[in-house]
Amino acid sequence: MNTITLDKLLCIDSDLLEITKKYENQNYLLNDMDCSYYNINNVKSQLKTLFLKFKSAKYLNKFPIENNISLTSTYDIKLSASQKSTISQVDNAVTNYLDKQIWVSEVYDSLLILASKLTKSEAGYLIYTFLSYKSEETIAEKLGICKTSLQKIKKSCLVKMYVELENYIENDY
């Protein structure tokens, strides 16, 4: 697990591009048949929700994550019911905060792994769509391709992302 800092979260786009460039000769777009097994609109919606949650972490992440954090409760002294309730609320708040930190770290690591499987155009699509919120017209222009080519890139990228990040997508069913 990487130690995630605010700097890493803010520079994730350049990290993704750097990794993609390293492996670009080994990667290719998925074909239409492979992509047809997935509902692309549903996949994109689920990934947008995941990225909103992931991006919100940079507002909560004030300190680096320590790999050796552990919570221990020591209630050897006698406490009143209200004191125990207060301590329990603090424990829950700290636990929730740490759970979020661990989740962000795991998603970050998965994104770096994903970057090694993307083509340069897929990485561009990921960054412009999920990190910069650009329109498809703007993305096609930035990548220097037509909208038809962008659709192939989009499908391939979304399927690769979904497969890599499926464990972190919250399903409503």
C-alpha positions in Angstrom: 0.0 0.0 0.0 1.4 3.4 -1.0 1.6 6.3 1.5 -0.9 8.7 0.0 -0.3 12.4 0.5 -2.2 15.4 -0.8 0.5 15.9 -3.4 0.0 12.4 -4.8 -3.8 13.0 -5.0 -3.3 16.3 -6.8 -0.7 14.9 -9.2 -2.5 11.6 -10.0 -3.1 12.6 -13.7 0.7 13.0 -14.4 1.4 9.7 -12.5 -1.2 7.9 -14.6 0.3 9.3 -17.9 3.8 8.4 -16.8 2.9 4.8 -16.1 0.9 4.6 -19.3 3.8 5.8 -21.3 6.1 3.2 -19.8 3.8 0.4 -21.0 2.3 2.0 -24.1 3.9 -0.5 -26.5 2.2 -3.4 -24.8 -1.3 -2.1 -24.7 -4.2 -2.0 -27.2 -7.9 -1.1 -27.3 -10.4 -3.8 -26.5 -12.5 -4.9 -29.5 -16.2 -4.2 -29.7 -17.1 -7.8 -29.0 -15.3 -7.6 -25.6 -17.0 -4.3 -24.8 -20.4 -5.5 -25.8 -20.7 -7.6 -22.6 -21.0 -4.4 -20.5 -23.6 -1.7 -20.3 -21.4 1.2 -21.1 -23.8 3.9 -19.8 -24.2 2.0 -16.5 -20.5 1.4 -16.2 -19.7 5.1 -16.8 -22.3 6.2 -14.2 -20.9 3.8 -11.6 -17.3 5.0 -12.3 -18.4 8.6 -12.0 -19.8 7.9 -8.6 -16.6 6.2 -7.5 -14.4 9.1 -8.8 -16.6 11.7 -7.0 -15.9 9.8 -3.7 -12.2 9.3 -4.6 -11.7 13.0 -5.5 -13.5 14.2 -2.3 -10.6 12.6 -0.3 -8.2 15.4 -1.2 -10.4 17.7 1.0 -10.2 15.2 3.9 -6.6 14.1 3.5 -4.6 16.4 5.7 -1.8 14.0 6.7 0.0 11.1 5.1 -1.5 7.7 5.8 0.7 5.7 8.1 0.8 2.0 7.3 1.1 1.0 11.0 -2.0 2.8 12.4 -4.0 0.7 14.8 -6.8 1.4 17.1 -6.9 0.0 20.6 -9.5 0.7 23.2 -8.4 0.7 26.9 -11.4 1.1 29.2 -9.8 -0.2 32.4 -11.1 2.7 34.4 -14.8 3.0 35.3 -16.7 5.4 33.1 -20.2 6.7 33.2 -22.6 5.7 30.4 -22.3 9.1 28.8 -18.5 9.0 28.9 -18.6 5.6 27.2 -20.9 6.9 24.6 -18.6 9.9 23.9 -15.6 7.6 23.6 -17.6 5.2 21.4 -18.5 8.1 19.1 -14.9 9.2 18.9 -13.8 5.7 18.1 -16.4 5.4 15.4 -15.3 8.8 13.9 -11.6 7.8 13.9 -12.4 4.3 12.5 -14.5 5.8 9.7 -11.8 8.3 8.9 -9.1 5.6 8.7 -11.4 3.4 6.6 -11.8 6.2 4.1 -8.0 6.7 4.1 -7.4 3.0 3.5 -10.1 3.0 0.7 -8.5 6.0 -1.0 -5.1 4.3 -0.8 -6.4 1.1 -2.3 -8.2 2.9 -5.1 -5.1 5.0 -5.8 -3.0 1.8 -6.1 -5.6 0.2 -8.4 -5.5 3.3 -10.6 -1.8 3.0 -11.0 -2.1 -0.7 -11.9 -4.9 0.3 -14.4 -2.6 2.9 -16.0 -0.2 0.1 -16.9 -3.0 -1.5 -19.0 -4.2 1.6 -20.8 -3.2 3.1 -24.2 -2.2 6.7 -24.2 -5.6 7.8 -25.6 -7.5 5.7 -23.0 -5.4 7.4 -20.2 -6.3 10.7 -21.7 -10.0 9.8 -21.8 -9.8 8.7 -18.1 -8.1 11.9 -17.0 -10.3 14.3 -19.1 -13.5 12.5 -18.2 -13.1 11.5 -14.5 -10.5 14.0 -13.2 -11.1 17.1 -15.3 -14.8 16.7 -16.2 -14.4 17.6 -19.9 -17.1 17.1 -22.5 -16.6 14.4 -25.1 -16.3 17.0 -27.8 -13.5 18.7 -25.8 -11.8 15.3 -25.2 -11.9 14.4 -28.9 -10.4 17.8 -29.7 -7.6 17.4 -27.0 -6.8 13.9 -28.2 -6.9 15.0 -31.9 -9.4 12.4 -33.0 -12.9 12.3 -34.3 -15.9 11.5 -32.2 -16.3 8.0 -33.7 -12.7 7.1 -32.7 -13.4 8.5 -29.3 -16.4 6.2 -28.8 -14.1 3.1 -29.4 -11.5 4.5 -26.9 -14.3 5.3 -24.4 -15.7 1.8 -24.5 -12.4 0.1 -24.2 -11.3 2.5 -21.4 -14.5 2.1 -19.4 -14.4 -1.7 -19.6 -10.8 -1.8 -18.4 -11.6 0.6 -15.6 -14.6 -1.3 -14.5 -12.7 -4.6 -14.4 -9.9 -3.1 -12.4 -12.1 -1.0 -10.0 -15.1 -3.3 -9.7 -14.3 -4.1 -6.0 -14.7 -0.4 -5.1 -17.9 0.3 -6.9 -20.9 0.4 -4.6 -23.8 -1.5 -6.1 -27.3 -0.5 -5.2 -28.6 -4.0 -5.5 
